[in-house]
Amino acid sequence: MSQDKFKLFSFSGKMKIMHLSWMAFFITFMVWFNAAPLLSVIAESIGLTPSQIKTLLILNVALTIPARVLIGMVTDKYGPRLVYSLLLGICSIPCFMFALGTTFEQLALARFLLGFIGAGFVVGIRIVSEWFPAKELGTAEGIYGGWGNFGSAAAAFTLPAVALAFGGADGWRYAIGLTGLMSLAFAFIYYFNVTDTPKGSSYFKPKRSGALEVTSKGDFGLLLVMKVPMYATLALLTWKLSPAGVNMLTEQMVNAINLLLVAIFLVDVYQTYQVNKAVFSGTIPEFERYQFKQVAVLNVLYFSTFGSELAVVSMLPLFFAETFELGLAQAGMVASSYAFMNLMSRPGGGWLSDRFGRKSTLLILTAGLAMGYFGVAQIDGTWALPVAIVMVMACSFFVQSGEGAVFAAVPLIKRRLTGQIAGMTGAYGNVGAVFFLTVYSIVSTQTFFYVIAVSALIGFFTVFLMNEPKGHISEVNEKGEVTLISVN
C-alpha cells in the first residue's frame, strides 16, 4: 500500500490514480447524460413526441443495470486498468451513433447501448480501494464519485452552449460527437498511466467467476431475493415499450423478451448455486465469511440516493423550463445546480463516514434526503427562482452525501469481491432510476418527488439492520497465504 500522505492536489502515487480515475468517471457521465440538456432541440430536429422523449430517458439508464453487475465481475477478474480503458473506447461508438441518428428508432438504440458506459463508475471504486488505506477510503471514494459525477452537470451547462456555438439545427450533433471523442482519447490516456495496485501489493481475485460469492445459506437466499428487482425492472422497461406504453415493441416482441428474461434469471440462479455450492456443505472457513445483509442494505440505500439523482438529473432541465418559463440554456444551467453539489457533497459524505462511522452517517444523511425531497415537492411557479435553486441544492447535498457514505462502506465488506459488490449496489441505483423515471412518466411531478421521499424513509429504517464495519477483512493470496486488510 502506498504510504504517501493525502495531498489532494498532488499528481503522483495514489493521488495520480485517483485523479485519473475521477476524470475517466467524469467523461463517462458526460457521455451518459449528453442528451438530457439538449432534448428540446433534438426533439425539434427529429420530430419527437413527449412520450418518445421520456422513453429515451428511460432507455438511457436501462442497460446499466446488468452492465454494472457484469463490469463488476470483469473488473475483479481482469483488473480496473484494462476494463476502464476498453469501456471508454468501445462506448464512444454508440455516442457517435446517437450524434448521427435521424430517426427515433436510431436514437433509441444508441441511448440503450450508451447505458453501458454508466457502468464505468464501478471500475473506479475497485482501483481506488486498492490504492488508499481504510482510514482515507471514504474521502477518496467520495472525491472519485463526486468529482466524476459532476460530468452530468458539466454536460448540462456546457453542451447547450457548444451546440449554439456550432449553430444550425444540427449543432447538437457536434456537441454530442465531441463527448465521444473525449471518451475515445481518454481510453488511451488511462491505459498508459495507471496500474491496478501499488508496486508490491497483491490484487485479490474472486475464487470463482460467474456470480457473487456468499458465505452462508441465509445469505444465498437473500442474494437471490436481491436479484429479483433487477429483473423486474427490466420487465418494467419492456412494458413501457409495449403497446400499453409508447408502442415501440409489438406484443409478440414483448412476450419474447419477457420469456428471455425468465430464462436468463433461471440460468443466473443456477450459476449462483454453482459458484456457492460450498455454503451447503459447510466448508467455508470462518475467517473468510462476510455478511451479505451489509450489501443488501447498501443496495436499498443506493436505490434511493443514486436512483433519484439519475432520475432528477434527467428531468430537472425540463422541470425548471416549464415551471419558471426558462430558455434551454438557462434551464440547463439552473438544473446543473443539483449535480454541482457533487463536488462537495459526495466527498463530504465519505469524509463524515471516515470520521464518525459508516452507520451513524448513513442514518443522518438518509433522514435528510427524505426531508429534502418532501421540500422539493412543494416547488411551483409561485416560488422565487433563487429560493427554488437553494431548495434543490439543499436536497442534493443529502442525496450525494448519502451516495458517498454508501461507497465509503462498500470496499470494506470483502476486498476480492469489491467490484461485484459495487456492481450490484450500483445496479440498484439504476433500478431506482428506471423505477422513478417510470413513475415520473405516469404521475404529476409533485407525486414523483413524494415517491422518492417515501423510498428514502424505507432506506432509513433498513440502516438499522446494518453492522458497523470493524476489524479486518481476511483474504487469501495466490500463494495460499492469509492476508489481513484493516477496515478501520
C-alpha positions as CSV (number, residue, x, y, z in Angstrom):
1,M,0.0,0.0,0.0
2,S,1.3,3.4,-0.9
3,Q,2.3,5.4,2.2
4,D,2.3,8.9,0.7
5,K,0.1,11.4,2.5
6,F,-3.3,12.5,1.3
7,K,-2.3,15.6,-0.7
8,L,-5.3,16.4,-2.8
9,F,-3.6,18.4,-5.5
10,S,-0.6,16.1,-5.9
11,F,-0.4,14.2,-9.2
12,S,1.8,11.3,-8.2
13,G,1.4,7.9,-6.4
14,K,-2.1,7.2,-5.2
15,M,-3.3,10.7,-5.9
16,K,-2.5,10.3,-9.6
17,I,-4.6,7.2,-9.7
18,M,-7.5,8.9,-8.0
19,H,-7.3,12.0,-10.3
20,L,-7.1,9.9,-13.5
21,S,-10.0,7.7,-12.3
22,W,-12.3,10.6,-11.5
23,M,-11.5,12.1,-14.8
24,A,-12.5,8.8,-16.5
25,F,-15.7,8.7,-14.5
26,F,-16.4,12.4,-15.3
27,I,-16.1,11.6,-19.0
28,T,-18.4,8.6,-18.8
29,F,-21.1,10.7,-17.0
30,M,-20.7,13.5,-19.5
31,V,-21.3,11.0,-22.4
32,W,-24.1,9.2,-20.5
33,F,-26.0,12.4,-19.9
34,N,-25.1,14.4,-23.0
35,A,-28.6,14.2,-24.4
36,A,-30.6,15.5,-21.4
37,P,-29.8,19.2,-21.7
38,L,-30.4,19.1,-25.5
39,L,-33.6,17.1,-25.6
40,S,-35.8,20.0,-26.6
41,V,-33.5,20.8,-29.6
42,I,-33.2,17.1,-30.5
43,A,-37.0,16.7,-30.3
44,E,-37.5,19.7,-32.7
45,S,-34.8,18.5,-35.1
46,I,-36.0,14.9,-35.3
47,G,-39.7,15.5,-34.6
48,L,-40.0,13.5,-31.3
49,T,-43.2,13.3,-29.2
50,P,-43.2,13.9,-25.4
51,S,-43.7,10.2,-24.9
52,Q,-40.7,9.4,-27.1
53,I,-38.6,11.9,-25.1
54,K,-39.4,10.2,-21.8
55,T,-38.7,6.8,-23.4
56,L,-35.2,8.0,-24.4
57,L,-34.6,9.0,-20.7
58,I,-35.6,5.5,-19.5
59,L,-33.6,3.7,-22.2
60,N,-30.6,5.8,-21.2
61,V,-30.3,4.0,-17.8
62,A,-31.8,0.6,-18.6
63,L,-28.8,-1.4,-19.8
64,T,-26.7,0.0,-17.0
65,I,-28.5,-2.4,-14.6
66,P,-27.0,-5.6,-16.0
67,A,-23.9,-3.8,-17.2
68,R,-22.8,-2.7,-13.7
69,V,-23.1,-6.3,-12.4
70,L,-21.2,-7.6,-15.4
71,I,-18.5,-4.9,-15.3
72,G,-18.0,-5.6,-11.6
73,M,-17.3,-9.2,-12.3
74,V,-14.9,-8.4,-15.2
75,T,-13.1,-5.8,-13.1
76,D,-12.5,-8.2,-10.3
77,K,-11.1,-10.8,-12.7
78,Y,-9.1,-8.7,-15.2
79,G,-8.3,-5.5,-13.3
80,P,-9.7,-2.0,-13.5
81,R,-6.9,-0.6,-15.8
82,L,-7.8,-2.7,-18.7
83,V,-11.6,-2.7,-18.1
84,Y,-11.9,1.1,-17.7
85,S,-9.8,1.7,-20.9
86,L,-11.9,-0.7,-23.0
87,L,-15.2,0.7,-21.7
88,L,-14.2,4.3,-22.6
89,G,-13.1,3.3,-26.1
90,I,-15.9,1.0,-27.0
91,C,-18.7,3.2,-25.7
92,S,-17.6,6.1,-27.9
93,I,-19.2,4.1,-30.7
94,P,-22.9,4.4,-29.6
95,C,-22.1,8.0,-28.7
96,F,-21.2,8.7,-32.4
97,M,-24.3,6.6,-33.4
98,F,-26.6,9.0,-31.4
99,A,-24.9,12.1,-32.9
100,L,-25.6,10.7,-36.4
101,G,-29.1,9.4,-35.7
102,T,-32.0,10.7,-37.9
103,T,-35.0,8.6,-36.5
104,F,-36.4,7.8,-33.1
105,E,-35.5,4.2,-33.5
106,Q,-31.9,5.0,-34.2
107,L,-31.7,7.4,-31.3
108,A,-33.4,4.8,-29.0
109,L,-30.9,2.1,-29.9
110,A,-27.9,4.4,-29.4
111,R,-29.3,5.6,-26.0
112,F,-29.9,2.0,-24.9
113,L,-26.3,1.0,-25.8
114,L,-24.9,4.1,-24.1
115,G,-26.3,2.8,-20.8
116,F,-23.3,0.6,-20.7
117,I,-20.9,3.5,-20.1
118,G,-22.7,4.2,-16.8
119,A,-21.0,1.0,-15.5
120,G,-17.7,2.8,-15.5
121,F,-18.3,4.1,-12.0
122,V,-17.9,0.5,-10.6
123,V,-14.4,0.2,-12.1
124,G,-13.0,3.2,-10.3
125,I,-14.4,2.0,-6.9
126,R,-12.2,-1.0,-7.1
127,I,-9.0,0.8,-8.2
128,V,-9.4,3.5,-5.5
129,S,-9.9,0.8,-2.8
130,E,-6.6,-0.8,-3.9
131,W,-4.6,2.4,-3.6
132,F,-6.0,4.0,-0.4
133,P,-5.9,2.8,3.3
134,A,-9.2,2.3,5.1
135,K,-8.9,5.4,7.2
136,E,-8.8,7.5,4.0
137,L,-11.1,5.4,1.8
138,G,-14.4,7.2,2.4
139,T,-12.9,10.5,1.5
140,A,-11.0,9.1,-1.5
141,E,-14.1,7.3,-2.9
142,G,-16.1,10.4,-2.2
143,I,-13.8,12.6,-4.3
144,Y,-13.7,10.0,-7.0
145,G,-17.5,9.7,-7.1
146,G,-18.3,13.3,-6.5
147,W,-15.9,14.9,-9.0
148,G,-16.7,12.2,-11.5
149,N,-20.5,12.6,-11.1
150,F,-20.0,16.3,-11.9
151,G,-19.8,15.2,-15.5
152,S,-23.6,15.3,-15.7
153,A,-23.6,18.9,-14.5
154,A,-20.8,19.8,-16.9
155,A,-22.9,18.3,-19.8
156,A,-25.9,20.3,-18.6
157,F,-24.3,23.8,-18.7
158,T,-21.7,23.4,-21.5
159,L,-23.3,21.2,-24.2
160,P,-26.2,23.7,-24.9
161,A,-23.6,26.4,-25.4
162,V,-21.4,24.2,-27.6
163,A,-24.5,23.3,-29.7
164,L,-25.3,27.0,-30.1
165,A,-21.7,27.8,-31.0
166,F,-21.9,25.4,-33.9
167,G,-25.2,26.9,-34.9
168,G,-27.9,25.5,-37.1
169,A,-30.4,22.7,-36.5
170,D,-27.5,20.2,-36.2
171,G,-25.5,21.9,-33.6
172,W,-26.5,19.3,-31.0
173,R,-24.8,16.6,-33.2
174,Y,-21.4,18.3,-32.9
175,A,-21.8,18.8,-29.1
176,I,-22.6,15.1,-28.5
177,G,-20.0,13.9,-31.0
178,L,-17.4,15.9,-29.1
179,T,-18.1,13.9,-25.9
180,G,-17.5,10.7,-27.9
181,L,-14.1,12.0,-29.0
182,M,-13.2,12.8,-25.4
183,S,-14.1,9.3,-24.3
184,L,-12.1,7.7,-27.1
185,A,-9.0,9.8,-26.4
186,F,-9.1,9.2,-22.6
187,A,-9.2,5.5,-23.1
188,F,-5.6,5.6,-24.2
189,I,-4.5,8.1,-21.6
190,Y,-5.9,5.9,-18.8
191,Y,-4.4,2.7,-20.0
192,F,-0.9,4.0,-20.3
193,N,-0.9,5.9,-17.0
194,V,-2.3,3.7,-14.2
195,T,-1.6,0.3,-12.6
196,D,-4.2,-1.8,-10.7
197,T,-2.3,-1.8,-7.4
198,P,0.7,-0.1,-5.8
199,K,4.0,-1.8,-6.5
200,G,4.4,-4.9,-4.4
201,S,0.7,-5.2,-3.5
202,S,-1.4,-8.2,-4.3
203,Y,-4.5,-7.9,-6.4
204,F,-7.1,-10.3,-4.9
205,K,-9.4,-12.0,-7.4
206,P,-12.6,-14.0,-6.8
207,K,-12.1,-17.7,-6.3
208,R,-14.9,-18.5,-8.7
209,S,-16.2,-16.4,-11.6
210,G,-19.8,-16.1,-12.8
211,A,-21.7,-14.9,-9.8
212,L,-21.2,-13.2,-6.4
213,E,-19.8,-15.4,-3.7
214,V,-21.7,-15.6,-0.4
215,T,-20.7,-17.5,2.7
216,S,-23.9,-18.9,4.3
217,K,-27.2,-20.5,3.3
218,G,-29.2,-17.5,4.6
219,D,-27.0,-15.1,2.5
220,F,-27.5,-17.3,-0.6
221,G,-31.3,-16.9,-0.2
222,L,-31.0,-13.2,0.4
223,L,-28.8,-12.8,-2.7
224,L,-31.5,-14.5,-4.9
225,V,-34.1,-12.2,-3.4
226,M,-32.0,-9.1,-4.2
227,K,-31.6,-10.2,-7.8
228,V,-35.4,-10.1,-8.4
229,P,-35.8,-6.3,-8.5
230,M,-33.1,-6.0,-11.2
231,Y,-35.0,-8.4,-13.5
232,A,-38.4,-6.9,-12.5
233,T,-37.1,-3.5,-13.6
234,L,-36.1,-4.8,-17.0
235,A,-39.6,-6.3,-17.3
236,L,-41.0,-2.9,-16.3
237,L,-39.0,-1.3,-19.1
238,T,-40.3,-3.8,-21.6
239,W,-43.8,-3.0,-20.5
240,K,-43.0,0.7,-21.0
241,L,-42.0,0.0,-24.6
242,S,-45.1,-2.2,-25.3
243,P,-48.3,-1.3,-27.0
244,A,-49.6,-0.3,-23.5
245,G,-46.7,2.2,-23.3
246,V,-45.1,4.0,-26.2
247,N,-45.9,1.2,-28.6
248,M,-42.3,0.8,-29.7
249,L,-42.4,-3.0,-29.4
250,T,-45.1,-5.4,-30.7
251,E,-47.0,-7.7,-28.3
252,Q,-45.1,-10.7,-29.7
253,M,-41.7,-8.9,-29.1
254,V,-42.7,-8.1,-25.5
255,N,-43.7,-11.7,-24.8
256,A,-40.4,-12.9,-26.3
257,I,-38.3,-10.5,-24.2
258,N,-40.2,-11.5,-21.0
259,L,-39.6,-15.2,-21.7
260,L,-35.9,-14.4,-22.3
261,L,-35.7,-12.5,-19.0
262,V,-37.2,-15.5,-17.2
263,A,-34.7,-17.9,-18.9
264,I,-31.7,-15.6,-18.0
265,F,-32.9,-15.4,-14.4
266,L,-33.1,-19.2,-14.1
267,V,-29.6,-19.5,-15.6
268,D,-28.4,-16.8,-13.2
269,V,-29.9,-18.8,-10.3
270,Y,-28.2,-22.0,-11.4
271,Q,-24.8,-20.2,-11.9
272,T,-25.1,-18.6,-8.5
273,Y,-25.7,-22.0,-7.0
274,Q,-22.7,-23.5,-8.8
275,V,-20.4,-20.7,-7.5
276,N,-21.8,-21.1,-4.0
277,K,-22.0,-24.9,-3.5
278,A,-19.6,-24.7,-0.6
279,V,-22.2,-22.9,1.6
280,F,-24.4,-26.0,1.5
281,S,-21.5,-28.3,2.6
282,G,-20.3,-26.0,5.4
283,T,-16.8,-25.9,4.2
284,I,-16.2,-22.2,4.2
285,P,-13.6,-21.2,6.9
286,E,-14.9,-18.7,9.5
287,F,-12.2,-16.2,8.7
288,E,-13.4,-15.9,5.1
289,R,-17.1,-15.2,5.9
290,Y,-18.9,-11.9,5.4
291,Q,-22.5,-10.8,5.9
292,F,-24.4,-10.3,2.7
293,K,-27.0,-8.3,4.6
294,Q,-24.4,-5.4,4.5
295,V,-24.6,-5.5,0.7
296,A,-28.5,-5.7,0.8
297,V,-28.7,-2.6,3.0
298,L,-26.4,-0.6,0.8
299,N,-28.4,-1.7,-2.3
300,V,-31.6,-0.3,-0.8
301,L,-29.9,3.0,0.1
302,Y,-28.3,3.4,-3.3
303,F,-31.8,2.8,-4.9
304,S,-33.0,6.0,-3.2
305,T,-29.8,8.1,-3.4
306,F,-28.3,7.5,-6.8
307,G,-31.5,6.2,-8.3
308,S,-33.2,9.5,-7.5
309,E,-30.2,11.5,-8.7
310,L,-30.2,9.8,-12.1
311,A,-33.9,10.4,-12.5
312,V,-33.9,14.0,-11.3
313,V,-30.8,15.0,-13.4
314,S,-32.7,13.6,-16.4
315,M,-35.9,15.6,-15.8
316,L,-34.8,18.7,-14.0
317,P,-33.9,20.9,-17.0
318,L,-37.5,20.4,-18.4
319,F,-38.9,20.9,-14.9
320,F,-37.3,24.3,-14.5
321,A,-38.0,25.3,-18.1
322,E,-41.8,24.5,-17.6
323,T,-42.1,25.8,-14.1
324,F,-40.3,29.1,-14.5
325,E,-40.6,29.6,-18.2
326,L,-36.8,29.5,-18.9
327,G,-35.0,29.0,-22.2
328,L,-32.9,25.9,-23.0
329,A,-29.5,27.3,-21.9
330,Q,-30.9,28.9,-18.8
331,A,-32.8,25.8,-17.7
332,G,-29.7,23.6,-18.2
333,M,-27.5,25.9,-16.1
334,V,-30.1,26.2,-13.3
335,A,-30.7,22.4,-13.3
336,S,-26.9,21.8,-13.1
337,S,-27.1,23.2,-9.5
338,Y,-28.4,19.8,-8.4
339,A,-25.4,17.9,-9.8
340,F,-23.0,20.8,-9.0
341,M,-23.2,19.8,-5.3
342,N,-21.4,16.6,-6.1
343,L,-18.1,18.4,-6.0
344,M,-18.5,18.9,-2.2
345,S,-21.3,16.6,-1.1
346,R,-20.1,13.2,-2.1
347,P,-16.6,13.7,-0.7
348,G,-18.2,15.2,2.4
349,G,-20.3,12.1,2.9
350,G,-17.2,9.9,2.6
351,W,-15.2,12.2,5.0
352,L,-18.1,12.1,7.5
353,S,-18.1,8.3,7.3
354,D,-14.3,8.1,7.8
355,R,-14.6,10.3,10.9
356,F,-17.9,9.4,12.6
357,G,-18.6,5.9,11.4
358,R,-20.5,4.4,8.4
359,K,-23.8,3.5,10.1
360,S,-24.5,6.8,12.0
361,T,-23.6,8.9,9.0
362,L,-25.9,6.9,6.8
363,L,-28.8,7.3,9.3
364,I,-28.4,11.1,9.4
365,L,-28.0,11.6,5.6
366,T,-30.9,9.3,4.7
367,A,-33.2,11.2,7.0
368,G,-32.1,14.5,5.5
369,L,-32.6,13.0,2.0
370,A,-36.3,12.2,2.8
371,M,-36.9,15.7,4.1
372,G,-35.2,17.3,1.2
373,Y,-37.4,15.6,-1.4
374,F,-40.5,16.5,0.6
375,G,-39.3,20.1,0.3
376,V,-38.6,19.9,-3.4
377,A,-42.1,18.6,-4.0
378,Q,-43.5,21.9,-2.8
379,I,-41.8,23.9,-5.6
380,D,-44.1,25.5,-8.1
381,G,-44.4,28.7,-10.2
382,T,-45.1,30.9,-7.2
383,W,-41.7,30.3,-5.7
384,A,-38.9,32.8,-6.4
385,L,-36.4,31.1,-8.7
386,P,-33.4,31.7,-6.3
387,V,-35.3,30.1,-3.4
388,A,-36.2,27.1,-5.6
389,I,-32.5,26.7,-6.6
390,V,-31.4,26.8,-2.9
391,M,-34.1,24.1,-2.0
392,V,-32.8,21.8,-4.8
393,M,-29.2,22.3,-3.8
394,A,-30.0,21.5,-0.1
395,C,-31.8,18.3,-1.2
396,S,-28.9,17.3,-3.5
397,F,-26.5,17.7,-0.6
398,F,-28.1,14.9,1.3
399,V,-28.6,12.8,-1.9
400,Q,-24.9,12.9,-2.9
401,S,-23.5,12.8,0.6
402,G,-25.6,9.6,1.1
403,E,-24.0,8.2,-2.1
404,G,-20.5,9.0,-0.7
405,A,-21.4,7.3,2.6
406,V,-22.7,4.2,0.8
407,F,-19.5,3.7,-1.2
408,A,-17.4,4.5,1.9
409,A,-18.7,1.2,3.2
410,V,-18.8,-0.9,0.0
411,P,-15.0,-1.6,-0.2
412,L,-14.9,-2.6,3.5
413,I,-17.1,-5.7,3.1
414,K,-14.9,-8.1,1.1
415,R,-11.9,-6.9,-0.8
416,R,-11.7,-9.5,-3.5
417,L,-15.4,-9.0,-4.3
418,T,-15.3,-5.2,-4.3
419,G,-16.1,-4.9,-8.0
420,Q,-19.0,-7.3,-7.8
421,I,-20.4,-5.7,-4.7
422,A,-20.0,-2.3,-6.2
423,G,-21.6,-3.5,-9.4
424,M,-24.7,-4.8,-7.6
425,T,-25.1,-1.8,-5.4
426,G,-24.5,0.5,-8.4
427,A,-27.1,-1.5,-10.4
428,Y,-29.6,-0.8,-7.7
429,G,-29.0,2.8,-8.3
430,N,-30.2,2.2,-11.9
431,V,-33.1,0.1,-10.7
432,G,-34.2,3.1,-8.7
433,A,-33.6,5.4,-11.7
434,V,-35.8,3.3,-14.1
435,F,-38.4,3.0,-11.3
436,F,-38.5,6.7,-10.6
437,L,-38.5,7.7,-14.3
438,T,-41.4,5.3,-14.9
439,V,-43.2,6.9,-12.0
440,Y,-42.4,10.3,-13.5
441,S,-43.9,9.3,-16.8
442,I,-47.3,8.4,-15.3
443,V,-47.8,10.8,-12.4
444,S,-47.5,14.5,-11.6
445,T,-44.1,16.0,-10.9
446,Q,-45.0,16.6,-7.2
447,T,-46.1,13.0,-6.7
448,F,-42.8,11.9,-8.4
449,F,-40.8,13.8,-5.7
450,Y,-43.1,12.3,-2.9
451,V,-42.4,8.8,-4.1
452,I,-38.7,9.4,-3.9
453,A,-39.1,10.8,-0.3
454,V,-41.0,7.7,0.8
455,S,-38.3,5.4,-0.7
456,A,-35.8,7.3,1.4
457,L,-37.8,6.7,4.6
458,I,-37.8,3.0,3.8
459,G,-34.0,3.2,3.3
460,F,-33.6,5.0,6.7
461,F,-35.2,2.0,8.6
462,T,-33.1,-0.5,6.7
463,V,-29.9,1.1,8.0
464,F,-30.7,-0.2,11.5
465,L,-30.1,-3.7,10.1
466,M,-26.5,-2.8,9.2
467,N,-23.4,-3.5,11.3
468,E,-20.6,-1.0,11.5
469,P,-17.6,-2.4,9.6
470,K,-14.7,-3.1,12.1
471,G,-11.6,-5.2,12.4
472,H,-10.1,-6.8,9.4
473,I,-11.0,-8.4,6.1
474,S,-9.3,-11.8,5.6
475,E,-8.1,-12.7,2.1
476,V,-6.0,-15.5,0.7
477,N,-3.4,-14.5,-2.0
478,E,-2.3,-16.6,-5.0
479,K,0.3,-18.4,-2.8
480,G,-2.4,-19.5,-0.3
481,E,-1.2,-17.1,2.4
482,V,-3.8,-15.3,4.5
483,T,-3.7,-11.5,4.4
484,L,-5.5,-9.3,6.9
485,I,-6.7,-5.9,5.5
486,S,-7.7,-3.3,8.0
487,V,-11.2,-1.8,7.8
488,N,-10.7,0.8,10.5
